Amino acid sequence: MSIFFLISWQKRLKAQPNKRQEDSITVDKASIQRLRWVLAGQGLVYGASTYGLSKSWYKNPLTNFRFRDDTSEWLQIDKVGHLYSSYQIARHSEAIYISTGIPRKRAILYSALSGIMFLTPIEILDGFSPEYGFSPGDMIANVLGSSIYAIQMSLWNELRVNPKFSFHYTSLAGLRPELLGSSLSDRWLKDYNGQTYWLSASPASFFAGSKWPAWLCVSLGYGIGNTISANIIQSTQMGYLPHREYYLSLDIDFGKIKSKKKWVRVASFLANSVKIPAPTLFLCKKSFGARALYF
């Protein structure tokens, strides 16, 4: 999906003159046509992505739709993953909606809705899956992710707090490859032990006149360890003690690095989805320590 967005995210076109306020702009026929092409392209990407995930994630044939409360599983890191995904989809969507020439407020609204709508078919598939079921907790996380994007853009007209992601491979996947992934790509998606989610923000964004570099961020991270089953009790019974992990590190807001070169701006836009490796303090199982480089 990101590739599709980046094809035209830099082609920012001017809308009709604004006589009263941004929402009163009359969108011309060309903008409407471009918007139609965007929506059609998104539909194709949504369909292809959903199909690909269904092949990777669901093992058994789909059955009757059902609800399932899974908020107690995986120490909630899967919910953080939903929040991150929804936010990033909304962030990527804004660039291409702006390129159609529609008013910025509409672009923000459509982008936030895209973050939710892209993930909803996956939740519906979960509802028909005998292994999962439709999760209200997942839907709430999806809405929160898009809301974090929309609220920031509405308040500040910029993103000051960025959810980010990092991943490292763990040996735990080899113990239960059917659950945590057998291939490298599956492990990236399924091994929650190797996933860390971050909130990165630069103090300079909140304190006017600060000498802190605008591109340098403080980043708070959350991860888990020793979870070889979604059910924490089952992991414990198998001899593993699941635990939460908290991190404090530095990061870079690549969006604050200005460049006239288009490829640099595109690369920076993509890079802002990922937390860079950096020295990190960590807290887990009541122990405190540091790592010279953590990703």
RAQUI-V749344 format. One record per backbone hydrogen bond with DSSP energy under -0.5 kcal/mol. CO is the residue of the C=O (numbers start at 1). NH is the residue of the N-H. If there is no record, write none. Layout:
# RAQUI-V749344
CO_NH ; CO_NH
This chain:
# RAQUI-V749344
1_5 ; 2_6 ; 3_7 ; 4_7 ; 4_8 ; 5_8 ; 5_9 ; 8_11 ; 10_12 ; 17_19 ; 21_24 ; 22_25 ; 25_27 ; 28_32 ; 29_33 ; 30_34 ; 31_35 ; 32_36 ; 33_37 ; 34_38 ; 35_39 ; 36_40 ; 37_41 ; 38_42 ; 39_43 ; 40_44 ; 41_45 ; 42_46 ; 43_47 ; 44_48 ; 45_49 ; 46_50 ; 47_51 ; 48_52 ; 49_53 ; 50_54 ; 51_55 ; 52_56 ; 53_57 ; 54_58 ; 57_59 ; 66_134 ; 68_70 ; 70_73 ; 72_75 ; 73_76 ; 74_77 ; 76_80 ; 77_81 ; 78_82 ; 79_83 ; 80_84 ; 81_85 ; 82_86 ; 83_87 ; 84_88 ; 85_89 ; 86_90 ; 87_91 ; 88_92 ; 89_93 ; 90_94 ; 91_95 ; 92_96 ; 93_97 ; 94_98 ; 95_99 ; 96_100 ; 97_100 ; 97_102 ; 98_13 ; 98_101 ; 103_107 ; 104_108 ; 105_109 ; 106_110 ; 107_111 ; 108_112 ; 109_113 ; 110_114 ; 111_115 ; 112_116 ; 113_117 ; 114_118 ; 115_119 ; 116_120 ; 117_121 ; 119_123 ; 120_124 ; 121_125 ; 122_126 ; 123_127 ; 124_128 ; 125_128 ; 125_129 ; 126_129 ; 126_133 ; 127_66 ; 128_63 ; 134_68 ; 134_136 ; 135_139 ; 136_140 ; 137_141 ; 138_142 ; 139_143 ; 140_144 ; 141_145 ; 142_146 ; 143_147 ; 144_148 ; 145_149 ; 146_150 ; 147_151 ; 148_152 ; 149_153 ; 150_154 ; 151_155 ; 152_156 ; 152_157 ; 152_158 ; 153_157 ; 158_160 ; 160_162 ; 160_202 ; 161_163 ; 162_200 ; 164_198 ; 165_275 ; 166_196 ; 170_173 ; 171_174 ; 172_175 ; 172_176 ; 176_179 ; 176_180 ; 177_181 ; 183_187 ; 184_188 ; 185_189 ; 186_190 ; 187_191 ; 190_192 ; 191_194 ; 192_195 ; 192_224 ; 194_168 ; 195_224 ; 196_166 ; 197_222 ; 198_164 ; 199_220 ; 200_162 ; 201_218 ; 202_205 ; 203_206 ; 203_207 ; 206_208 ; 207_210 ; 213_216 ; 215_217 ; 215_253 ; 217_251 ; 218_201 ; 219_249 ; 220_199 ; 221_247 ; 222_197 ; 223_245 ; 225_243 ; 226_228 ; 230_74 ; 230_232 ; 231_235 ; 232_236 ; 233_237 ; 234_238 ; 235_240 ; 236_239 ; 240_242 ; 243_225 ; 244_285 ; 245_223 ; 246_283 ; 247_221 ; 248_281 ; 249_219 ; 251_217 ; 252_254 ; 253_256 ; 254_257 ; 256_258 ; 261_265 ; 262_266 ; 263_267 ; 264_268 ; 265_269 ; 266_270 ; 267_271 ; 268_272 ; 270_273 ; 271_274 ; 273_165 ; 278_294 ; 279_250 ; 280_291 ; 281_248 ; 282_289 ; 283_246 ; 284_287 ; 287_284 ; 289_282 ; 291_280 ; 294_278
